[in-house]
């Protein structure tokens, strides 16, 4: 089974993920994209990363605003899988935003 992160490790990780906040046993991020098609582009890219990692975020789409939530449900909380995917999501959001 994947090892849960302790509070110190989560705090340290979030120092390097300034767009993410802890929400109980998950971390969340909201991103506002310039348009609905750009938001869907982000979702599609994240979907590919999530499939490759076999680790899937919860995604809420509200027009051009996306909300991602990460937690390793099988482990009952936050693991390195969540931190890794959060970092990759940040890269996707940044790349799409820079392309506009």
N, C-alpha and C positions, 0 to 999 in steps of 0.2 A: 504494500500500500504506500502511496505517496505521503511524505511527511508534512504535517502542518507546520506553518511558520509561527514562531513565537512573536509576541508584541514588539519586541526590540527589532527583529528582522523586518517586520512589516513597516515600522516607523522609518527604518533606514531605507527601505525600498521606496517608500513614498517621498522621501527627500529627493530622489532622483526621478520621480514621476509627478511633477508639480500639478498636472491637470487631473490627477486621480485623488479620490478621497476614500477613506474607509467608511463602510456602511455595514456594521455588524460583521458578518462572516464573508463579506465581499468587498471589492473595491469598485468604484464607479467613476465614469468620466462622461461629461457632456461636451459635445462638439457642435458648433454652429457652422455649417458650410454655406457658401455663397448661393447655392441653388439646390433644388430637389435632385436634379440629375447628378450633381457632384456628391451629394449625400449618399445616393445609391451607389455611386462609384466606390466610395469608401466602404460601404457595406459589402459590396462584391469582392473587393480586395481582401477585406478582413475575413470573409467567408473562406477564401482560398487558404489563407494562413491558418485559420482554425481547423480546416479539414486536414491540412498537412500535419498539424500538431495533435490532432484528435483531441482538441480541447476547444469548446465552443462557448462564446460569450452570450449573454442575454443582450439583445439589441432592441431598443425602442426607437422607432422612426416617427418623428412628428415634423412633417414637411421637410425643412432643411436642418432640423436639429436632431442629432443622434445621441442616445444615451446608451453607453456600454456598461455592463455589470459582469464582473468576473469573480468566480468562486469555484473551487474544485468540489463539486457536490459529492462525489464518491468518497472524498476524504473528510468532508464535513467542515470545510473552511478554506483558508487561503494557503496556497502552496507556491513553489517556485514556478509552476506552470502558469499561474495567474500573473506573476510579475513579468515573466518572459513575454506572454501574449500582450500585456498592457504596453510594454516597450514597443512591440511590433505595431500595435494599433496606433500609438503615437507617431511612429514613422509613416504610416499610411496617411493619417490625417495631415501631417506636415507636408507630405509630398503632394497631396491633392490641393491643399491650400496654396502651396508655392507655385503650382501650375496655373493658378487663376490670375 
